[in-house]
Amino acid sequence: MKIHEEILRAIERCQPQQVVVESLFYANNVKSALRLGHVRGVSLLAGVERGLPIFEYAPLEVKQAVVGYGRADKKQVQKMVALLLEMDAPPEPHDAADALAIALCHAHRLTFTKKIQG
């Protein structure tokens, strides 16, 4: 319940127009995967409750959009995110870089879609 409430507060504070998530995620162990799955589900629920459209991208698609190679490792993603966003240093931790990479992938997809439709 607390996670749901905090996510709703973040939505109210930041006023996002969309929710963008990775469609699949990987964890080192079953316990971590279960927890991540619960948080992901609660995050999606909060977005739907606020009427936000949900977009999902596969990890390979995110890496392809950001690095140009779908099998890029975490360090490559961090470095490219920093380069693309003109950051002084790669974002830490890896999760922050992943979140920014997903946002960049979505922005790229929206731009590409608009060009095709327009």
C-alpha positions as CSV (number, residue, x, y, z in Angstrom):
1,M,0.0,0.0,0.0
2,K,2.8,2.4,0.8
3,I,4.5,2.0,-2.6
4,H,1.2,2.7,-4.3
5,E,0.7,5.8,-2.3
6,E,4.2,7.1,-3.0
7,I,3.9,6.5,-6.7
8,L,0.6,8.4,-6.7
9,R,2.3,11.2,-4.9
10,A,5.1,11.2,-7.4
11,I,2.5,11.4,-10.3
12,E,0.8,14.3,-8.6
13,R,4.0,16.1,-8.0
14,C,5.6,15.5,-11.5
15,Q,2.4,15.5,-13.6
16,P,3.7,13.1,-16.3
17,Q,1.7,12.7,-19.5
18,Q,2.6,9.1,-20.0
19,V,4.0,6.0,-18.2
20,V,6.8,4.2,-19.9
21,V,8.2,0.9,-18.6
22,E,10.4,-1.9,-19.7
23,S,8.2,-4.8,-20.8
24,L,10.5,-7.5,-19.4
25,F,12.9,-7.2,-16.6
26,Y,15.6,-9.5,-15.3
27,A,16.6,-10.2,-11.7
28,N,19.4,-12.3,-10.2
29,N,17.0,-14.3,-8.0
30,V,13.4,-15.3,-7.8
31,K,12.8,-13.2,-4.7
32,S,14.1,-10.0,-6.4
33,A,12.1,-10.8,-9.5
34,L,8.9,-11.2,-7.5
35,R,9.4,-7.9,-5.7
36,L,10.2,-6.1,-8.9
37,G,7.1,-7.6,-10.5
38,H,4.9,-6.3,-7.7
39,V,6.3,-2.8,-7.8
40,R,6.0,-2.8,-11.6
41,G,2.4,-3.8,-11.3
42,V,1.6,-1.2,-8.7
43,S,3.3,1.4,-10.9
44,L,1.2,0.5,-13.9
45,L,-1.9,0.5,-11.7
46,A,-1.2,4.0,-10.4
47,G,-0.7,5.2,-14.0
48,V,-4.0,3.7,-15.2
49,E,-5.8,5.1,-12.1
50,R,-4.6,8.6,-13.2
51,G,-5.7,8.0,-16.8
52,L,-2.2,8.0,-18.2
53,P,-1.4,6.0,-21.3
54,I,1.0,3.2,-20.8
55,F,3.9,2.3,-23.1
56,E,6.2,-0.7,-22.8
57,Y,9.5,-1.5,-24.6
58,A,11.5,-4.7,-24.6
59,P,15.1,-4.4,-23.2
60,L,16.5,-5.2,-26.6
61,E,14.5,-2.4,-28.2
62,V,15.7,0.1,-25.5
63,K,19.3,-0.9,-26.0
64,Q,19.0,-0.7,-29.8
65,A,17.5,2.8,-29.6
66,V,20.1,4.1,-27.2
67,V,23.3,2.3,-28.0
68,G,22.5,0.9,-31.5
69,Y,23.1,-2.6,-30.3
70,G,20.4,-4.7,-28.6
71,R,22.9,-6.8,-26.6
72,A,24.7,-3.8,-25.1
73,D,25.9,-4.1,-21.5
74,K,25.0,-1.9,-18.6
75,K,28.2,0.2,-18.9
76,Q,27.5,0.9,-22.6
77,V,24.0,2.0,-21.8
78,Q,25.2,4.3,-19.0
79,K,27.9,5.9,-21.3
80,M,25.5,6.4,-24.2
81,V,22.8,7.9,-21.9
82,A,25.4,10.3,-20.5
83,L,26.5,11.2,-24.1
84,L,23.0,11.7,-25.4
85,L,21.9,13.8,-22.5
86,E,25.1,15.7,-22.3
87,M,25.7,14.7,-18.7
88,D,29.1,15.2,-17.0
89,A,29.2,11.6,-15.8
90,P,27.3,8.4,-16.5
91,P,24.1,8.2,-14.4
92,E,24.3,6.0,-11.3
93,P,23.1,3.6,-10.3
94,H,22.4,1.4,-13.3
95,D,18.7,1.6,-12.6
96,A,18.8,5.4,-13.2
97,A,20.6,4.8,-16.5
98,D,18.0,2.2,-17.4
99,A,15.1,4.6,-16.6
100,L,16.7,7.3,-18.7
101,A,17.4,4.9,-21.5
102,I,13.7,3.8,-21.6
103,A,12.7,7.5,-21.7
104,L,15.1,8.1,-24.6
105,C,13.8,5.1,-26.4
106,H,10.2,6.4,-26.0
107,A,11.1,9.8,-27.2
108,H,12.9,8.3,-30.2
109,R,9.8,6.2,-31.0
110,L,7.4,9.2,-30.7
111,T,9.6,11.3,-33.0
112,F,9.9,8.5,-35.6
113,T,6.1,7.8,-35.5
114,K,5.3,11.5,-36.0
115,K,7.7,11.6,-39.0
116,I,5.9,8.6,-40.6
117,Q,2.4,10.0,-39.9
118,G,3.2,13.6,-40.7
